[in-house]
Amino acid sequence: MRPFKNRPFAHIVVLCLAWGCWSGASRGEDWVQWMGNQRDNVLRDVAQLEDLPSQPEVAWRSELDGGYAGPAVGGGRVFVTDYVTSNDVSVANFERNEFSGIERVLCFDQASGKLQWKHEYPVKYTVSYPAGPRCTPTIDDDRVYTLGTEGDLFCFRVTDGSVVWSRNLREDFNTKAALWGYASHPLIDGDRLICVVGGEGSHMVAFDKKTGDEIWRQGTAPEQGYVPPTIIEAGGVRQLISGRPDAIASLDPETGKTYWSVPYEATNGSIIMSPVTVDVDGTKYLYIGGYDKKNLLLKLDPDKPAATWVWQDEVKQGISPVNVQPLVVDGIIYGLDQKGTLMAVEIPSGDRLWETSQPLAERPLGTGTAFIVRIDSTDRFLMFTEMGDLVLGQMDRSGFKELDRANVIQPTGTAFGRKVVWSAPAYADGKMFVRNDKEIVCVRLTP
């Protein structure tokens, strides 16, 4: 199959179907939160297809304003947030300014793209990269939760957008938004909604998801950071991993009690990825990495909630992801490093098995973003790049092979002097849902 660098999106659909990426026989999985239903960036509703569609189709497109928050899809609805402002939001990377505008929570019909309801509220931004909200909505049964750039936390009824409860994290916990805003995607865990908040003694807070009442609070840090709350299983218990700019800690998700903590210094508070666990020959490791060459590998105790230091920072090469969550397959971490190269890193050695600039070949190296999902349990991956391209690739410990690519949406944001789209897509029911600062598009990926 020959590359089609400039061919229309139609051909990527045919390609994906040819590789058996999605099953169109019945309604597939939803994508109810950041990184999908299990927060692991894996597409599971897949099967081989015998027939290919004669004509691929853009199912619908709807107008949208600024933001980095990806959509969430569930129960026949698509939820996304944006920011409407007349201010010029093109500012330097580390520059804080004030911007006036309106944050919105929008609900679209999944089949037609028709707007079903919206909720809007005025917000004054005081952050860098002020284009709009960062956090993907979280759908939980008949409710959807959203977190805005300045800490506006809402629980809505999915049917009509009525507010069940709301809180402003900055005001309630006497803190302020981090340099790049509230960007840690909230986590539903049982009856709890767990959020990175900030403030004295309240770096992480668990709320009753039905009422918004506080259940527990824990930790103090120089700033919130951007690491989403992450649940792992190790040492015979469930552990809630908290990535602060000054430490990595493990908590009891029921009570907030600290199991263990290891010092960790994040440059400019910039750790963004969720920590990942890597199983190697019966031993479980925990890895986290951030800008600039700040990484940490811990060995998790098999019998109790405890961790020991293995290596850190430039002692090993590792990987320093920035905007992109890496994936773990068979003891290998695959992801985009801060300089925009895709690489494979072996654990526990930390050695880079290979690296390539191919997914972002049209960008000058130095920085780059591509959101990666794995196609079920195969060695094939989809990568949505900051240029708006969808790339189908194959990779394992021996290397990466690009199979094909097509452009699906135009980059509209600005970063480092170039146009980008920094929003993770959702994949549901054989379709791809993706947004920029002007529209949200639903692309049909099955007949």
N, C-alpha and C positions, 0 to 999 in steps of 0.2 A: 504494500500500500504506500503510495507516494505521499509526501507531505503536502498540505494545502494551506500554507501560511496565510494567504490572503483570501481564501475561499469563504463564503458566507457560513453562518452558523448552521445552516441546513445540513452540511456535510458532517459536522461533529456528531449530530444525532444519529445519522446512519452508522458512523464509526462506532459510537458507543453501543448501539444495538448489535452491531456485528460482533463486538467483543462480549456481548451478553451482560451488559452492565445492569440493566433494570428489567424487571418483569412487569408487563402491562396486563397480565391476565386478571388481576384483581387489585383493589385499592391497597397501596403499599403502606409502609410505615410513615408516621408523621415525623416532624422535626421540631419537637416542642420546646427546645431550649438551645443554648449555645453548644455547639459541637454535636447536636443530635440527642436522641432520647437517652442514651447512656453516657453522654458527655465524653465520647471517645473518637469522634470523627470517622465512624465506620458506617458505610451504607450496607444494610443487611437485607433489604427486600430485593434480592437479585435472583435472576435465573437466566438460563440460556433462552434465546429467542430464535424461532425458526424463520419468521417473516420480518422483513424490514419495511418501514413506512415509505410510501412512494414520495411523500412530501412532508418534511418536518414543519413544525408550526410554532409560532409565538402565540401562546394561548391568550395573553392579555398584557397590557402595560398600563400603569396608573401613575399620575403625577405625585411627586414627593419633593421634599426640601432636604436640607443638609443633614448629614449624620454619618456615623461609622457603624451604628448598631445594625447587625444582621437581622433578618426576619425570623420569626418562629411560626411554624405551621402546625395546626391541630384542629380536629373537629370541624373541618370544612372552612376554617378561617385562617387568615394570614395577618399576623401582628407585626408592626414595625414602628419605630419612633423617629422623629425628625425635629429640626429646629428651624423656625422661620424668623429671619432677621433681615433688615436692610443694611446692616453694618458690613464692612469689608472684613471677612474672617480669615484673610490670608496674612498670617503673622509668622514671625520667626519661631523656630523650634522651642526655645526656652523663654519666650516672651509671654508674660501675663498682661492682659488688658481687660477692660470692661466692655461687654457687648450686651445690648438689650434685644430681647426677642421672645418668642413663644415656643416652648417645647410642646410637641403633640404626640399622642398615642393614637395610632390609626389601625382600624380593623377592616380588612378587605375580605370579600367573599373569595374563597379559594378557587372556585370554578370560573368565575367571571371577572374578578378583579374589581367589582363594584364596591365602593366604600360603604360599609355597614354602619360604622359609628366612629367618632373621634372624640378625644378628650384633650383639651389644650389649657395651658397655664403659663403665665408670664415668668420668665427666668432671666436673671442677669448673670451672664457668664463672666468668670474671672480667671479662666484657664487658658493654657496654650492649646493649639489646634481646636479652635472654638466652632468648628463647622456644625457640630451637633452631638447627640447622645452616642454613647459607646456600647452600652450593654444590650445584648439580645433579650427580648422579652422571654419570660418563663411561663409556660402554660401548665396548669395543674388542675385537671378535671374541669370544673365550671368557672375557674378563675384564671386570670393572667396577671403576672407581676412585672412591673417595669421599674427601672432605676435610671434617673436622669443624670446628666453631667454634673450638676451641682447638688446631688444627693436627694432629689425628690423621689421617694419610694411610694409606689401605688400598688394596690390590689383592686382589680376590676372584675366585674362579672363579664364573662366572655360574650354573653348574648346581647347585651345592650350598652356596655361600657359604663354602667353605674359604678360609682366608687364604693367599695366595701370598706376600705380603710386606707389611710395614707399617713406618711411621716416625712419630715424633712430632717435628714441625718445630720446636716451641719448644725441646725438649730437645736435639735433634741440632744445632741452629744457635744455641743460647744466645740466644734472643730471647723475646718474649712476643707474645700476640695483640694486634692493633690494637684500638682502642676498640670497634669494632663487630665484632670477630672476624675470622677467616679467611673472606673472602668472594670471593676471586678464583678463578673456576672454572679448574681445571687444564686444560691443553691437550695433547692427543696430537699429536706431530709426528714422523712416522716411528717410530723406536725410542725416542723420548724422551717422557717425561712432564714437561712444563714447569710449574713452580709458582712463585707469588709466596710467598716464605718469610720474609724479614726477617733481621736480624742483620748483623754486620760482614762486608762483602764477599759477602753471600749474599742480597741483595734478591730476586734471581730465581735459581732452581736448576733444572737439567735432570737428571732421573733416568733411568736405564735402566728402561723401562716393564716389562720382564720380571723384573728382579731387585731394583729399588729402589736400586741403586748409583748414586752421584753421578757424573755425566758432566762437568758444569761448573757453576760458580757465578759470579755477577757482581753488582756494585753494592752500595752502602750508602746507606740513606735514613733519615730521621728516624723513619719508621714504614712498615709494609708498604704502606698504602693498600689500595685495593680493585679496581684495574683488572685485568681478566683478561689474561693473555698473548694477544697478537694477532699473527697473521702477515699481512703484506701483500706485494705484489710491486711494486717500484719501483726505478728506477735499474739495471735489468737483473739484480737479485738478489732473493731472498726476504729480507725483513726482519722480525725479531721486535720488536714495539713494546712497550716497557716504560713504564708510566705510574707514576712514583713521585710522592710528595707534593712533591718538590722539583725534578723534571725529567721531561721526556719523552725517552726514549732509543731508539735503534735498534740492535739486536744481530744478529750472525750466529747464526741458530738452531742451527747445527752446533757452534759453539765457544763462544758467549757473548761473543765479541769485540765491542766497541762500534764501530759505524759512525759515529754522530753522537749528540749530546745537546744539548737546548735547555732552559734553566732554566724552571721552571714552579712557581708556588706554589699549593698547594691548601689552601683554607680548611679547617681541622680535618682535614687529610689526605683530605678528602672529594671524591675523583674516583672514580667508580664505573663509568662507561660504558667500553666498549671503544672505542679510537680508531677513527674511520671515515675511509675515503678517498673523495674526491669528484673525479670526472673532469669537467672543464669544458673543452671545445674543445681537447682534446689535452693539457691541463695537469692534473697530479694534485696534489691537496691532501690534507693530513691534518688532521682536526679532533678536538679533545677539549674537553670542557666539564665543569665541576663547580660545586659550591656555593662561594661565593655570587657569581654573575656572573664566575666564573673560567673563561675560555675561551681557547683558543689555536688559531690557524690557521697551518699551515706549508705552504710550497710544496716539493714533492719534486722533486729533480733527476732529469731523465729519463735521464741517462747514467751516473750513479754513485750510490751510497747516500749522499745528503746532503740537507739540508733548510735552507730559509731562512725566517726569521720574516716573517709577513705582517701579522697584528694579534693583539691580546691583550686580555683582560679587558674593561673597559667602553669600550674604544676603539670597539668595534662591539657591536651588540646580541647577536647570536648566540643560543645557547640554553644553559641551565644545567640539564641533566638530573640527577636525583638517583638514584632507584631504577630508572629506566626507560631501556633502551637505545634510542636513536633509530635511524631507518632512513634510507638515502639512496636516492633515486630521481631519475634524470635531473638531477643537479646540485643537488637540493633535499634538505635535511635535515628530516625530519619527526619530531617527538617531543614529549614532555611536559616543559615547563619545571618548575623547582622549585616554582613557585607553583600548579601543577596545571592549567595551560592547555596545550592542544595547539597547536602552531605549526609553520609552515613557514619555514625560513631558507634564503636564497639564498647560494650560495657562488660566487665568493670575496668578495662584498660584505659578507656577514654581516647583511644587512638582513632583517627579518622581513616576509615577504609577507602573512601573516595570522596571527591567533591566535583561539582560541575555547575557552570553558570547557564546551562542550556534553558531551563524554564524561563529565565529572565534575560535571555540573550540579547534582547533589543534594548536593555537598560545598561547604562554604564555601571560597572561594579562599584561598590562602596556602600550600597544599601539596597534593599529590595524586599518585596512582600509577595507571597503566594500562599493562599490558604489550601491546605492539603486534606483530602479525605481518602480513605482506603475503600476499595470496592470489595465488600464482604471479606472473605478470608483469602483472597487472591493476592497476586503480586502486582496488581494494577492499581493505579491511583489517579484521582482527579485533582488538578491543581488550578485554582482560580487566581490569576495573577493580577497585580496592581494595574496592568495595562488593560484589564477587562477581558483577557483571554482565558478560555477554558482549555487546559492541556490534559491530554490523556497520556499517561506514562507508565512504564513498567520498571520496577526497581527491586533489587535485593542486595545482598552483601557484596555482590560482584560489580554492581554498577547501575546506572540509570539509562533508560532508552526512551526517548520521546516518540510516541506513536503517532500523535497528531495534535492539532490545535485549531481553534477558531475564536474569533472575537465575538463576545456576547453582549457587552455593554461598554459605553464610552467612559473613560476616566474623567472625572469632573473636579476632584479635589486638587489641592496644591501641597506639595511637600518637597523640600530640598530643590526647589526650582523646577519641578516637573509635575505633570498631571498624573494623578493616581486615583484608584478606587480602592479604599481600605475598608472593605466590608465583607465579612464571610457570608457566602450563600447558604441557603437552606435547600435540602433535597427531600422531596416528599411526593408520594403517589406518582412516581415516574416523571417528575418535573423538577426544574431548577428555579429557585426564587432568588433573585439578586437585585440589589439596589445601588444607585449612586446618589448624587446630590440633586437629581432632577426627576428620577422616576424609579419605580420598582417594576421589574419585568418577570413574568412567568413564562418559561420556555418548556414546551412539551417534549419529553424525552422518550415517549413510548407512542405506539400507534394510537 
